Amino acid sequence: MKMPLHVVLHKLRFFFIPYLIILTICLIIKLTESREDIYFLVNKHHNIFGDYFFSYATDFGSGLAVPVIACILLFYSYRNAFLLVSSFILTVIVSQAIKFAYHAPRPTMYFKAQIGKLYLVKGIHMLSWNSFPSGHTVQAFTLATVLTYITPNRWLGFVYLLVAIFIGYSRMYLSQHFFEDVTAGSMIGVMCTVMWITFIDGKEFLHTKKWTRGSLRG
């Protein structure tokens, strides 16, 4: 048995609707502007605060945030923790498979002949390959989607979306990814998670008392 898609999307409405609007804008930008123009437009806008802020903001998409939040969720609901971890595993597998299939160069490798023109934030280890898609962005949007789905206050979905967008932007700001890497990463994170939740949350065992309780209520 599957959870009806319209039920899932209704719970995600304050996240999913603005996301679709932003995604449409991103796709239009990608169709009308070149990779180089978009990259250098982002790369030329730097300041001390941005260097500091995005250097730390990007860590929320590194994969460390999910285990920490999952452990917190275990105190309140095994089901919610399972939805987060299983969604995370799925989207990581999908994104990593695509990464190694494409083996695309990252900005510093792509612009190797023009490396002197790039603004690179000090202290950031620059990677060279497996640029597409952005794994940090995949994880950030996976987390945002699941949190929106399980949080009683649906309005928080908009907040989760903004955080995910900041993490995605941080990958471009730090010259670790291109615009299309981040856009594709967000799509993988959102679409795969929605499909997985639609499939798995319809299973009866997840709605039994054993799974809906957490360790604090055990």
C-alpha positions in Angstrom: 0.0 0.0 0.0 1.3 3.5 -0.9 0.5 6.8 0.8 -1.6 8.8 -1.7 0.6 11.3 -3.5 -1.9 14.1 -3.1 -1.7 13.5 0.7 2.1 13.8 0.7 2.1 16.9 -1.5 -0.6 18.5 0.7 1.7 18.1 3.7 4.6 19.5 1.8 2.6 22.4 0.2 4.4 25.3 2.0 7.7 23.8 0.8 6.8 22.2 -2.5 4.9 25.1 -4.1 7.5 27.8 -3.6 10.2 25.2 -4.6 8.5 24.5 -7.9 8.4 28.3 -8.6 12.0 28.7 -7.8 13.0 25.6 -9.8 11.1 27.0 -12.8 13.1 30.2 -12.5 16.3 28.3 -12.2 15.6 26.3 -15.3 14.8 29.4 -17.3 18.1 31.0 -16.2 19.9 27.8 -17.2 18.2 27.8 -20.7 19.0 31.5 -21.3 22.4 31.9 -19.7 25.7 30.0 -20.3 27.5 28.0 -17.6 30.4 30.5 -17.6 28.2 33.6 -17.3 26.3 32.2 -14.3 29.5 31.1 -12.6 31.3 34.4 -12.9 28.2 36.3 -11.9 28.2 34.4 -8.6 31.9 34.4 -8.3 32.4 38.1 -8.5 30.0 38.8 -5.5 32.1 38.1 -2.4 32.7 39.8 0.9 34.2 38.9 4.3 30.9 38.1 5.8 29.9 35.9 2.9 33.2 34.0 3.0 32.8 33.3 6.7 29.0 32.5 6.6 29.0 30.2 3.6 32.2 28.4 4.7 30.2 27.2 7.8 26.7 27.1 6.2 27.9 24.5 3.6 28.7 22.0 6.4 24.9 21.5 7.0 24.8 19.7 3.7 28.0 17.6 4.4 26.1 14.6 5.7 26.7 15.3 9.3 23.4 17.1 9.9 21.3 14.1 9.0 22.7 11.6 11.6 22.5 14.3 14.3 18.9 15.1 13.5 18.0 11.4 13.1 19.4 10.7 16.6 17.2 13.5 18.0 14.2 12.2 16.2 14.7 8.7 17.8 13.8 10.2 21.1 10.3 11.2 19.8 9.4 8.9 16.9 11.2 5.9 15.4 9.0 6.3 12.3 10.2 9.9 11.6 13.9 8.9 12.2 13.4 6.0 9.7 11.8 8.2 7.1 14.8 10.6 7.3 17.5 8.0 7.3 16.0 5.9 4.6 15.4 8.9 2.4 18.9 10.1 3.0 20.4 6.7 2.0 18.3 6.6 -1.2 19.2 10.0 -2.4 22.9 9.6 -1.6 22.9 6.3 -3.7 21.2 8.1 -6.6 23.4 11.2 -6.5 26.7 9.2 -6.1 25.8 6.9 -9.0 25.2 10.0 -11.2 28.4 11.6 -10.0 30.6 8.7 -10.9 28.8 8.2 -14.2 29.4 11.7 -15.3 32.7 12.4 -13.6 32.3 16.1 -14.4 35.0 18.6 -13.7 34.4 21.1 -10.9 34.9 24.9 -11.4 38.6 25.0 -10.5 39.3 22.2 -13.0 37.0 23.5 -15.7 38.5 26.9 -15.5 42.1 25.6 -14.9 43.5 27.8 -17.7 41.8 30.9 -16.1 42.4 30.0 -12.5 43.8 33.5 -11.8 40.4 35.0 -12.6 38.6 33.0 -9.9 37.9 34.2 -6.4 38.5 31.3 -4.1 37.7 31.5 -0.4 40.8 31.0 1.7 40.8 27.8 3.8 38.5 25.8 1.6 39.8 22.6 0.1 39.0 22.8 -3.6 37.9 19.6 -5.2 38.5 18.8 -8.9 36.0 16.2 -10.1 32.5 14.6 -9.7 30.8 18.0 -9.8 27.4 16.9 -11.1 25.2 16.8 -9.1 25.9 18.6 -5.9 25.8 16.1 -3.1 25.6 18.7 -0.4 22.5 20.2 -2.1 20.9 16.7 -2.5 21.3 16.1 1.2 20.1 19.6 2.2 16.9 19.3 0.1 16.3 15.7 1.2 16.5 16.8 4.8 14.3 19.9 4.2 11.6 17.7 2.4 11.5 15.1 5.2 11.4 17.7 8.0 8.6 19.5 6.3 6.6 16.3 6.0 7.0 15.3 9.6 6.7 18.7 11.3 3.2 19.5 12.5 3.7 23.2 11.7 3.6 23.1 7.9 4.6 26.7 7.6 8.1 25.7 8.7 8.5 24.1 5.3 9.2 27.6 3.9 12.0 28.0 6.4 13.5 24.6 5.6 13.4 25.5 1.9 15.3 28.8 2.6 18.0 26.9 4.6 18.4 24.3 1.8 18.7 27.1 -0.8 21.4 28.8 1.3 23.3 25.5 1.4 22.9 25.1 -2.3 24.1 28.6 -3.0 27.1 28.1 -0.7 28.4 25.4 -3.0 28.5 27.9 -5.9 29.8 30.7 -3.7 32.7 28.4 -2.6 33.4 27.4 -6.3 32.8 23.8 -5.5 29.9 23.5 -8.0 28.1 25.0 -11.0 24.6 26.3 -11.1 23.3 23.2 -12.9 24.9 20.9 -10.3 23.0 22.6 -7.5 19.7 22.8 -9.5 20.0 19.0 -10.3 20.9 18.3 -6.7 17.8 20.0 -5.4 15.6 18.0 -7.9 17.1 14.7 -6.8 16.7 15.5 -3.2 13.1 16.6 -3.5 11.7 14.3 -6.2 13.3 11.1 -4.9 12.3 11.8 -1.3 8.7 12.5 -2.3 8.5 9.3 -4.3 10.1 7.3 -1.4 7.8 8.8 1.2 4.8 8.1 -1.0 5.9 4.5 -1.2 7.2 3.7 2.2 4.9 5.7 4.5 1.9 3.8 3.3 3.3 0.7 5.0 1.1 -0.2 8.0 4.0 -1.1 10.3 5.2 2.4 10.3 2.0 3.6 11.9 1.9 1.0 14.7 2.5 2.2 18.2 5.9 0.5 18.2 7.1 2.8 15.4 5.3 6.0 16.2 6.7 6.2 19.7 10.3 7.2 20.5 12.8 6.2 23.2 11.5 8.9 25.5 8.0 7.5 25.3 9.1 3.9 25.4 
